[in-house]
Amino acid sequence: MKTNVFNFTTLFTITLFLFLSSIADAQWRNETHDIYNAPTGIAVQIDGDLSEWSGVMDAVTGTDGTPFCGVTFEANGGDIKTFEEYNGGIWNDADDHETCFMFAWDEDTLYLALSVTDDTHEHAAAAAWNGDGAQLAVEPTGAREAGLPLFLYNIGLDGTAENVILQNERTNGSPGLVAGDAAIVRDEGAKKTYYEFRFPATELQIEGDTFSEGMEVGVGICVNDGDTSDGQEGQRGWGGWYPHAVVYGKNSEKTGLVILSSTAVTAVEPAHKLTTTWGALKSRP
């Protein structure tokens, strides 16, 4: 009897240890915005004008029905935030910095659009990540496991807010993105910065050089924020979608999942495009 009790206790202890270890090691996932079902049928022009994206923000939402705007993520230390301050940075509210994003695709290309609310634009450094700018991670298999190859790209505006800085940080032997693959437009009146990107299937080394319905791609979006006030220049924090795919290491397991769907978003009449697009982009969870 004593032997049986000992064996049961030992087995229970081992099982409990393995269970708790699996919880500790489990990758945190956003409960409502872990998966983005990207539509198709959109004729995207890479120019920083998001009018052709009209309706996408309303058509693709999280499981709770809210748009992919100000999405929460696990910050360093385990807190859940929509913005993570860094190196003395101060974040006030969504008017200070908030990221909205949209994906679309066709057989040749995966597209990404960002609408970033930001009360000031600060980018005086030569490095695209060190101030207002975006860092993007793409894990092309969608497996989102640790150690998988990541494609890494950094983009921002220089101090004049007119010239684009595009850095191909890691391309795994591919040529990298070129000038026509990315665009940024800063609208000081609206206090917004608009980004557009295209990732060719050939660049991401997709099998057959073609995207198709049902394919899955892991993506991390880190939109950095700096301000023009003293002591707030440079990389002082970030928002986005699974930004820890890029910061605190390059982590393929910490990407969100983009699934290429068959849904086609029909554009509204040209006269209503801007009203619909910008109205939707201002929506917040």
Secondary structure as the mmCIF struct_conf table of DSSP 4:
data_model
#
loop_
_struct_conf.conf_type_id
_struct_conf.id
_struct_conf.beg_label_comp_id
_struct_conf.beg_label_asym_id
_struct_conf.beg_label_seq_id
_struct_conf.end_label_comp_id
_struct_conf.end_label_asym_id
_struct_conf.end_label_seq_id
HELX_RH_AL_P HELX_RH_AL_P1 LYS A 2 ASP A 25
BEND BEND1 ALA A 26 ALA A 26
HELX_LH_PP_P HELX_LH_PP_P1 GLN A 27 TRP A 28
BEND BEND2 GLU A 31 ASP A 34
STRN STRN1 ILE A 35 THR A 40
BEND BEND3 ILE A 46 GLY A 48
HELX_RH_3T_P HELX_RH_3T_P1 SER A 51 TRP A 53
TURN_TY1_P TURN_TY1_P1 SER A 54 GLY A 55
HELX_RH_AL_P HELX_RH_AL_P2 VAL A 56 ALA A 59
BEND BEND4 VAL A 60 VAL A 60
STRN STRN2 THR A 61 THR A 61
TURN_TY1_P TURN_TY1_P2 THR A 63 ASP A 64
BEND BEND5 GLY A 65 GLY A 65
STRN STRN3 PRO A 67 PRO A 67
BEND BEND6 PHE A 68 PHE A 68
STRN STRN4 CYS A 69 CYS A 69
BEND BEND7 GLY A 70 GLY A 70
STRN STRN5 PHE A 73 GLU A 74
TURN_TY1_P TURN_TY1_P3 ASN A 76 GLY A 77
BEND BEND8 GLY A 78 GLY A 78
STRN STRN6 ILE A 80 LYS A 81
BEND BEND9 THR A 82 PHE A 83
STRN STRN7 GLU A 84 GLU A 85
TURN_TY1_P TURN_TY1_P4 ASN A 87 GLY A 88
BEND BEND10 ASP A 93 ASP A 93
TURN_TY1_P TURN_TY1_P5 ALA A 94 ASP A 96
STRN STRN8 HIS A 97 TRP A 105
BEND BEND11 GLU A 107 ASP A 108
STRN STRN9 THR A 109 ASP A 118
BEND BEND12 ASP A 119 THR A 120
BEND BEND13 ALA A 125 ALA A 127
TURN_TY1_P TURN_TY1_P6 ALA A 128 TRP A 129
BEND BEND14 ASN A 130 ASP A 132
STRN STRN10 GLY A 133 GLU A 139
TURN_TY1_P TURN_TY1_P7 PRO A 140 THR A 141
BEND BEND15 GLY A 142 GLY A 142
TURN_TY1_P TURN_TY1_P8 ALA A 146 GLY A 147
STRN STRN11 PHE A 151 LEU A 157
TURN_TY1_P TURN_TY1_P9 GLY A 159 THR A 160
BEND BEND16 ALA A 161 ASN A 163
STRN STRN12 VAL A 164 ARG A 170
TURN_TY1_P TURN_TY1_P10 ASN A 172 GLY A 173
BEND BEND17 SER A 174 SER A 174
HELX_RH_3T_P HELX_RH_3T_P2 ALA A 179 ASP A 181
STRN STRN13 ALA A 182 ASP A 187
TURN_TY1_P TURN_TY1_P11 GLU A 188 LYS A 191
STRN STRN14 LYS A 192 PRO A 200
TURN_TY1_P TURN_TY1_P12 ALA A 201 GLN A 205
HELX_RH_3T_P HELX_RH_3T_P3 GLU A 207 ASP A 209
TURN_TY1_P TURN_TY1_P13 GLU A 213 GLY A 214
STRN STRN15 GLU A 216 ASN A 224
BEND BEND18 THR A 228 SER A 229
TURN_TY1_P TURN_TY1_P14 ASP A 230 GLY A 231
BEND BEND19 GLY A 234 GLY A 234
STRN STRN16 GLY A 237 TRP A 241
BEND BEND20 TYR A 242 TYR A 242
HELX_RH_3T_P HELX_RH_3T_P4 PRO A 243 ALA A 245
TURN_TY1_P TURN_TY1_P15 VAL A 246 VAL A 246
BEND BEND21 VAL A 247 GLY A 249
HELX_RH_3T_P HELX_RH_3T_P5 SER A 252 LYS A 254
STRN STRN17 GLY A 256 ALA A 264
HELX_LH_PP_P HELX_LH_PP_P2 VAL A 265 ALA A 267
HELX_RH_3T_P HELX_RH_3T_P6 PRO A 270 HIS A 272
HELX_RH_AL_P HELX_RH_AL_P3 LYS A 273 LEU A 281
TURN_TY1_P TURN_TY1_P16 LYS A 282 LYS A 282
#
